[in-house]
């Protein structure tokens, strides 16, 4: 994987000593006000933005099996996440019909296991049989309401995720009733807690979608990406919504992944333009089996490798003037198991980072031996002296001479700006990485 930040972070001795000290002493528990401590000790402002909404820090919980009940949300608030994306609801119309009902499957079990990437890097992946929310829509709305109440006092953003109807190549019509009914019901709940702000929502393109017949044609995928945002807005009208497209990894090469991003940025106009992107959902292998099911999604080093390579190619083409600049905010996801990898996504323009697998590792994989896995993961993500986000933000600030008062959002915007010429000098390395990525993914 092409990287700006290989080796060790180059920071001054005082900051290095502070990270070593904090990493050791916070094994007993994170400071009660994490953001204030980081601001005072390291002069780093962790605040950022998700979908146009301010967040106190950039790390969040991705939609999935770890965000489907109130106790999980409550623990994440207590342990100082910046935001939580709830388990994906399967959209329905006013009569309760769900065109994507095959995704409303209850999980049976989850298995966390090691996985080796094609570059021999060791990592982790999680397998499970379930997909979207399997209980009633009424129960989801109740959960959404309770989660918003719980998170408010902790200043944690809670966001719903939804899988709406996507027509197959054999279908000619979109089931707009699902878009209207589901979106309006979610907004009704949101308004009880946010009187003025537009509701944020992730449109979930599930990784398992990549293995379905619906995603068999590239043209159909492009139509989905360029139509769904306007349908959600129309369903919400006259209310306003802030829509993020959670892009999936198709079973096609990296060139098509780039085409997907370009289609969103270049072919969408007016109400069809999303407010932000979530990039990118897990990979899918049609030949892997789990619990008797053939074809499962997986993560690990190949996921972050592909995501980062595609985003690097996007940024390079922008800097070369070959394509229009994509200025849509990005919430990164995909094998974020260290602050170093989060910083790699930041370098490609991501202003927030959402995870799932890293909150599920065996307890022995974290240096913190007390508390929940959210806190244990955050200690590694922030304070690890070599692989933590703070070390690499200090490194980048020193290297690029950033103002000391910049927050994470401003850092991400720096890397989006073509005038800063961050990518041009690395053109040959990025192009070599993309060529390698094409061949490696086809081999799967």
Beta strands, then each sheet from edge to edge (+ up, - down):
strand 1: 48-50
strand 2: 53-55
strand 3: 59-61
strand 4: 83-90
strand 5: 110-116
strand 6: 122-128
strand 7: 157-163
strand 8: 199-204
strand 9: 241-247
strand 10: 276-279
strand 11: 283-290
strand 12: 293-298
strand 13: 329-333
strand 14: 350-355
sheet 1: 1+ 2-
sheet 2: 3+ 4+ 7+ 8+ 9+ 10+ 13+ 14+ 3+
sheet 3: 5+ 6-
sheet 4: 11+ 12-
end
